[in-house]
Amino acid sequence: MTPKVAAAENTNRASLWQAQELRPSVLVNSLTTGLLVYGVGIMPVLAFAALVFSGPLGTQLSVGLGFALLGSAILCGVTALLSSYPGSIAIAQDAPAVLLSIMALSIITTLPRAPAQTQVASIVLMLTVAAVVSGLVLLLLGAFKLAVLVRYLPFPVMGGFLAGTGWLLAAGGIGVMMGGVSASELAQPGIVLHWLPGALLGLIMLVLVSRVNNALMFADCFGGGTRGVLSGGIADWHTAGRPGAGGLAARPLPIRAAVGIDLDSSHPPRKCRVVSGN
């Protein structure tokens, strides 16, 4: 195929895509699908951001959450509008999040005395470069029809990679729920209340998803777990305001410990009054 013929074929494909994808009905469906996928994937994205910005980077978690939400929105929008394969969706993946968290920890280890702004800027630069390089590699694989090379990857290598990723995800998830507490304190009663509900929820989801053949089972389990956590958190916040009350809110929860906020039940809530602007 000569370059002129290839250019003409690409032009015809672009014109056909523009005629099909930019129709009002198709455009509305694509945007609605991208919005729904983005809404479903918000919670995993937040979890991946908490995994990357954990430990010494816990104070900068809000920055990580902002970049993660923005990146996920761009990913869902671009895939919904520009994908050449009908019905394709794109969400954040767990394996890259584990690798990025290890790279972020390496950067913090390399720059132990640098200001927090320098550390965060370095990690954001690393995330940006990783995203651009990954996108270019996938683009080249698609352009040169090299996806068939995946068949030559040995199964033990892929199995070992997935097993290692699963272990790092489990360890990282428990670490985030524990709020930076060392593994030696894992069995303490106060610490067990932090990580045990999440571990039980993951086990229940694993059993139900593997035994029930329903596409909505994962979403139902995830929604039920989220409602349970929120209900327990709200009830615990009310209990913590009473004198001598314990509960989870009397100790720093993982996310609040990450951002440096602690609620101590020994301090009663402050009273506020509303001042009229008139």
C-alpha positions in Angstrom: 0.0 0.0 0.0 1.5 3.3 -1.1 1.5 6.3 1.2 -1.1 8.1 -0.9 -3.5 5.2 -0.8 -3.0 4.9 3.0 -3.6 8.6 3.5 -6.8 8.4 1.4 -8.0 5.4 3.4 -7.4 7.2 6.6 -9.3 10.2 5.4 -12.2 8.1 4.4 -12.3 6.4 7.8 -12.2 9.8 9.5 -15.1 11.1 7.4 -17.1 8.0 8.1 -16.4 8.2 11.8 -17.4 11.9 11.8 -20.6 11.1 10.0 -21.5 8.3 12.4 -20.3 9.4 15.8 -21.1 13.1 15.7 -24.8 12.6 15.0 -26.9 14.1 17.9 -28.5 10.8 18.9 -25.2 8.9 18.9 -23.4 11.8 20.6 -25.9 11.9 23.5 -25.7 8.2 24.0 -21.9 8.3 24.1 -21.8 11.1 26.6 -24.4 9.4 28.8 -22.5 6.2 28.7 -19.2 8.0 29.6 -20.9 9.8 32.5 -22.4 6.5 33.8 -19.0 4.7 33.6 -17.4 7.7 35.4 -19.9 7.5 38.2 -19.5 3.8 38.7 -15.7 4.1 38.7 -15.4 7.0 41.1 -15.0 4.8 44.2 -12.2 2.6 42.8 -10.5 5.7 41.5 -10.6 7.2 45.0 -9.2 4.0 46.5 -6.4 3.9 44.0 -5.5 7.6 44.7 -5.5 6.8 48.5 -3.2 3.8 47.7 -0.7 6.0 45.8 -0.8 9.0 48.2 -0.5 6.9 51.4 2.1 6.9 54.1 4.3 10.0 54.0 2.1 11.4 51.2 -1.0 11.2 53.3 -1.1 14.9 53.9 -1.3 15.5 50.1 -4.2 13.1 49.5 -6.5 15.9 48.4 -4.1 16.7 45.5 -4.0 13.0 44.5 -7.8 12.8 44.6 -8.2 15.8 42.4 -5.8 14.4 39.8 -7.4 11.0 39.9 -10.9 12.3 39.4 -9.8 14.6 36.6 -7.8 11.9 34.8 -10.7 9.4 35.1 -13.1 12.0 33.6 -10.8 12.6 30.7 -10.4 8.8 30.2 -14.1 8.1 30.2 -14.9 11.1 27.9 -12.2 10.4 25.3 -13.1 6.7 25.2 -16.8 7.4 24.8 -16.3 9.9 22.0 -13.3 8.7 20.1 -13.2 5.0 20.4 -13.5 3.1 17.1 -14.9 0.0 18.7 -18.6 0.3 19.6 -19.5 -0.4 23.2 -15.9 0.1 24.6 -15.5 1.6 28.0 -12.4 2.5 30.0 -11.9 2.7 33.7 -8.9 2.9 36.0 -7.1 -0.4 36.6 -5.7 -1.8 39.8 -2.4 -3.2 38.5 -1.0 0.2 37.3 -2.1 1.8 40.6 0.0 -0.7 42.5 3.0 -0.1 40.3 2.5 3.7 40.6 2.3 3.5 44.4 5.7 1.7 44.5 7.2 4.3 42.2 5.8 7.1 44.4 7.3 5.5 47.5 10.7 5.3 45.7 10.5 9.0 44.9 9.8 9.8 48.5 12.7 7.6 49.6 15.0 9.4 47.2 13.8 12.8 48.3 13.4 12.4 52.1 14.3 16.0 53.1 12.7 17.8 50.1 9.6 20.0 50.8 6.2 18.5 50.4 5.5 20.6 47.4 8.6 19.2 45.6 7.7 15.6 46.5 4.2 16.1 45.2 5.4 17.8 42.0 7.8 15.0 41.4 5.1 12.4 41.8 2.6 14.3 39.6 5.3 14.5 36.9 5.9 10.8 37.2 2.2 10.0 36.9 1.9 12.3 33.8 4.9 10.8 32.1 3.7 7.2 32.9 0.3 8.1 31.4 1.7 9.6 28.2 4.2 6.8 27.6 1.5 4.1 28.2 -0.8 5.9 25.8 1.9 6.1 23.1 2.8 2.5 23.5 -0.8 1.4 23.2 -1.3 3.7 20.2 1.7 2.2 18.4 0.6 -1.4 19.2 -2.7 -0.6 17.6 -1.3 1.2 14.6 1.2 -1.5 13.7 -1.2 -4.4 14.6 1.2 -5.8 17.2 -1.4 -6.9 19.8 -0.8 -10.5 18.7 2.5 -10.4 20.5 0.6 -10.8 23.8 0.2 -14.5 22.9 4.0 -15.0 23.3 4.0 -14.0 26.9 4.6 -17.1 29.1 1.6 -18.0 31.3 3.8 -18.4 34.5 5.0 -14.8 34.0 1.5 -13.5 33.6 0.2 -15.6 36.5 3.1 -14.4 38.8 2.5 -10.8 37.8 -1.3 -11.0 38.6 -0.6 -12.9 41.9 1.9 -10.3 42.9 -0.5 -7.5 42.0 -3.3 -9.1 44.0 -1.0 -9.4 47.1 0.1 -5.8 46.8 -3.5 -4.6 46.4 -4.6 -6.6 49.5 -1.7 -5.3 51.6 -2.1 -1.8 50.3 -5.9 -1.8 51.0 -5.4 -3.1 54.5 -2.7 -0.5 55.1 -4.9 2.3 54.0 -7.8 1.1 56.2 -5.3 0.8 59.2 -4.3 4.4 58.7 -0.5 3.8 58.7 -0.4 1.6 61.8 2.4 -1.0 61.7 1.6 -4.7 61.0 2.5 -5.7 64.6 -0.6 -3.9 65.9 -2.9 -5.6 63.4 -4.7 -7.8 66.0 -5.3 -5.0 68.5 -9.0 -4.5 69.2 -9.1 -0.9 68.2 -7.2 -1.6 65.0 -9.2 -4.6 64.0 -12.3 -2.4 63.8 -10.6 -0.4 61.1 -9.6 -3.2 58.6 -11.9 -6.1 59.4 -15.1 -4.6 57.9 -13.3 -3.9 54.6 -11.8 -7.4 54.5 -15.1 -9.0 55.2 -16.8 -6.9 52.5 -14.1 -8.0 50.0 -14.5 -11.7 50.9 -18.3 -11.4 50.6 -18.0 -9.7 47.2 -15.6 -12.4 46.0 -17.9 -15.2 47.0 -21.1 -13.7 45.6 -19.6 -12.5 42.3 -18.1 -15.9 41.7 -21.3 -17.8 42.5 -24.1 -15.5 41.3 -24.2 -15.0 37.5 -25.6 -11.5 37.5 -24.0 -8.4 36.0 -25.4 -6.2 38.7 -24.1 -8.3 41.6 -20.8 -6.4 41.9 -22.6 -3.0 41.9 -25.1 -4.2 44.5 -22.4 -5.5 46.8 -20.4 -2.3 46.4 -23.5 -0.1 47.0 -24.5 -2.1 50.0 -21.1 -1.9 51.5 -20.9 1.8 50.9 -24.3 2.4 52.6 -23.2 0.2 55.5 -19.9 2.2 56.0 -21.7 5.5 55.7 -24.5 4.4 58.2 -22.0 3.1 60.7 -19.8 6.2 60.3 -22.7 8.6 60.9 -23.9 6.6 63.9 -20.4 6.5 65.3 -20.0 10.2 64.9 -23.1 10.8 66.9 -21.9 8.4 69.6 -18.4 10.0 69.8 -19.9 13.3 70.9 -21.1 11.8 74.2 -18.9 11.9 77.3 -16.9 8.7 77.7 -18.1 7.2 74.4 -15.8 5.2 72.3 -16.2 3.9 68.8 -14.3 4.4 65.6 -14.7 8.2 65.6 -12.9 8.4 68.9 -9.8 7.3 67.0 -8.4 8.7 63.7 -9.9 6.8 60.8 -7.6 6.0 57.9 -8.7 8.8 55.6 -8.8 11.3 58.5 -5.4 10.1 59.7 -4.0 10.5 56.2 -5.1 14.1 55.9 -4.0 14.9 59.5 -7.5 15.3 61.0 -8.3 13.6 64.3 -11.5 13.7 66.2 -11.1 13.2 69.9 -14.2 12.3 71.9 -12.8 14.0 75.0 -13.4 17.4 73.3 -17.1 18.2 73.0 -18.4 19.6 69.7 -18.3 23.3 69.4 -21.5 25.3 69.3 -22.1 27.4 66.3 -24.6 30.2 65.7 -25.8 31.7 62.5 -25.3 35.4 62.0 -27.8 37.1 59.7 -26.3 39.2 56.9 -28.9 41.9 57.4 
